[in-house]
């Protein structure tokens, strides 16, 4: 793994495949480090002739932490947003989109395919809207358009996510996070508690500071509804969403597909707010088919 400078932000990243191949940039979601992208998925895409790059967003993993910005009050921010009052956050999703564009510049990548999950999907959408000349294709997974009328997360899920981490003992803290992942993940294809414990433990070894996640959440709340921007996207777009997503319900993905012109919608039965191993082959096929279609469309137009 390596680091690249994005303005004043250092981003930890990892590459798969040849630097000579078309770039695919993987953008992860809220509080999720780049290692949440399954290595098997990254390697599979790279083996199809792509240069795959996954990275830690600002404030997570081994990338720059903005601790000097303090801890936002998400409850007050959420209420202000719902009542259409000004919301102030240390940064927005647009700043995080700039991080990705700066990472591309640092790695001398003129254009890329963007794949984003959850918050990462929101960031990828913004990039496709503000930098179409740099966007070869867009894949938005288990994400949303940001429209205020869309359904909220289930109450039980929201309470688990907003509950303060009271446990100070590492194993108990990890167990609490595992239970949260079980709540938002697929119920039809559940990941074993042992595997989830291992994933959470590995992530905690890389980064044990939860405040960055709160600042990322503040960035989501502070960012405006993206519908006007999404309507301008002309790049080939694929929306992937699961029927069992209890964090960002399926309707959010369906709405995103309706707003983006000519977007393709892939609904995956039994998928929650996760990338369960049994569904990975189906997700991989959808992504590769989309990348192939986008590349052939670009070649034809040229």
Buried (B, 14 or more C-beta within 10 A) or exposed (E): EEBBEBEEBBBBBBBBBEEEBBBBBBBBBBBBBBBBBBEEBBEBBBEBBBBBBBBBBBBBBBBBBBEEBEEBEBEEBBEBBEEEEEBEBBBBBBBBBBBBBBBBBBBEBEBBBBBBBBBBBBBBBBBBBBBEEBBBBBBBBBBBBBBEEBEEBBEEBBEBBEEEEEEEEEEEBBBBBBEBBBBBBBEBBBBEEEEBBEBBBEBBEBBEEBBBBBBBBBBBBBBEBBBEBBEEBEBBBBBBBBBBBBBBBBBBBBBBBEBBEEBBBBBBEBBBBBBBEEBBEBBBEBBBEBBEBBBEBBEEEE
